[in-house]
Amino acid sequence: MPRLKPNERAYALLKEVLPNLEDIQLGTHWKLKAPGFMDLVVEGIAPVYHVDGVKRIPLSLTHYYKQNGDMMADPDMQLEIWLMPEGQPNRVIPLTYQQDSLGLFQQVYPKDPDRSVWRPELHQDLTAFMLDWFKNLKSQGHKREVETTAEVK
């Protein structure tokens, strides 16, 4: 088996933390908890769509903390999960990175809906960050909260 590329390794790591990754859609809101660590919020941020046989799932992953009554992202990343045609490894593609405490917002595809203009160095940096972050989430034991519904009588 060929060695996985960084975006493919990121998918494999995230899949270990979020086994139901493929179920994310617009409106999905999951919270993952690990004792002693900040919760991770997973949200489906746009409709799932397809390009050239690749199913693309837009989502955000965010740790939040409260500062002076405001919720602060630490960090927030918008990503796309690329579910590739059979026989090809799936991938995670970084789109944006935000760190509220630093006033930092970065876009891999700045103001370009066709994605013809992009920042390859930022893509590489954010992919490296994702690999470290996803390894940490796994080692910290982040698990999705079980959603329960109250029975109405």
N, C-alpha and C positions, 0 to 999 in steps of 0.2 A: 504494500500500500504506500503511495507517495506521501511524503511529508506534507502536513497541512500548512497552509499559509496563515499569517496572523489573523485575518478576519474569519477564517474557518476555525481556527483554534478558539477564538473568542466565542463563536457560536457554540462549540462543544462545551466550553466552560459554563456559559449562560444556561444552556440546556440542562446542566446538572443542578443549577440553582432553581431554575424554572422549568420543570419537566413538561408543563402544559403550554409552553411557549407558542406553539402553533395555534392555540385557541384565542390569542389576543386579537381583539377587533376594536373598532371605534367604540368608546364608552367603557371598555374594560378598566376596572380599578381594583388592583390587588395591593395588599400590604404584606410585606415579608418582615418577620421579626427574628431577632437573635438576642438572647439575653446579654445585656451590657453594651449593646451597640445600637446605633441609630436605625430606626425602621427604614425599609426601602419601599418606596411607592412605585408601582408599575402601572402605567396608563396607556391605553390605546388612544392615540391622539389624532388619527385620521383614518378614513376608510382603507381597508386592505385593497390592493390593486395588483394588476399583473402587467409585466413588460417582458416581451420575448420569452414567454414560458416561465418566467420567474415570479413567484408569488411574493409580494413585498408587504411587510407588516410594519407600519410606522408606530413607534412607541416611545415613551419617555421612562427613564429610570432616575429616581430622585431620592436623596436623603434630605430631610428637612430638619431645621431647628428653629426655635422661636427666639427672636431678638427684639426687645422693646415692643412686644405684641405682634410683630410681623413674622410671617413664615419665610425663612431664608433657605434657598437651595444650596446644598453643600455635598456634592454638586448636583446639577441636573444635566442629563445627556438625552438628546433626541437621537434615536437610532432607527435603522430599518433592519428587520430580519429578512434575509433573502432565502426563500425556500427554493432551491435550485431543481432543475429537472433531474429525474432519477439517474443515479450514477455519478452525480456531481456533489461535492460537499456544500452544505448550507453555510451561510455567512452572516455576520453582523456588520453593518456599515454605519459608521458614525456620521451624524449630520451636524449637530451643534453641541457645544459645551458651555455651561453657565455656572459661575461661582459667585453667588451674591455678595459674600463678604469682601470680595476683591473688585466688585463692579465689572467682572469679566464676562463677556459673551463672545463666542467664536463660532463661525459658520464655515463648514467645509465647502459648501456651495453658496457663496454669498450672492443673494438677490438674483438667482438664476434658476427659474423654474425648469428649464430644459437640462440643467446640470452640465452644460457645455463648458462652463468656467468653474474651475475648482481649485482648491489649495492642497496639492498633494502632500506637502510637508505636514500640514495640520492633520490631514487624514492619517498619516503614518503616526504622528504623535498621539492622536486620540485613540488609535487602535492599540498602541502600546499601553496607554492608560487603561483602556477597557480590559486588556488581558490581566493587568495587575489588580484592577478593581474586582473583576469577576472571580479571580483566585481568592481574594480576600473575602468576598461574600460567601464563597463556598466554605473556606476554612473557618469563618465566623459562625457558620451554621444557620444562615438565613433561611427561614422556612415560611411558606405562604400561610397566612391565617386561614383557618377553616371558616368559610362563610356559613352562618346558621340563619335560619328564619324562625321567628317566633310563631308558634301556632296560635291562631286567633280563635277564641271560643265565643 
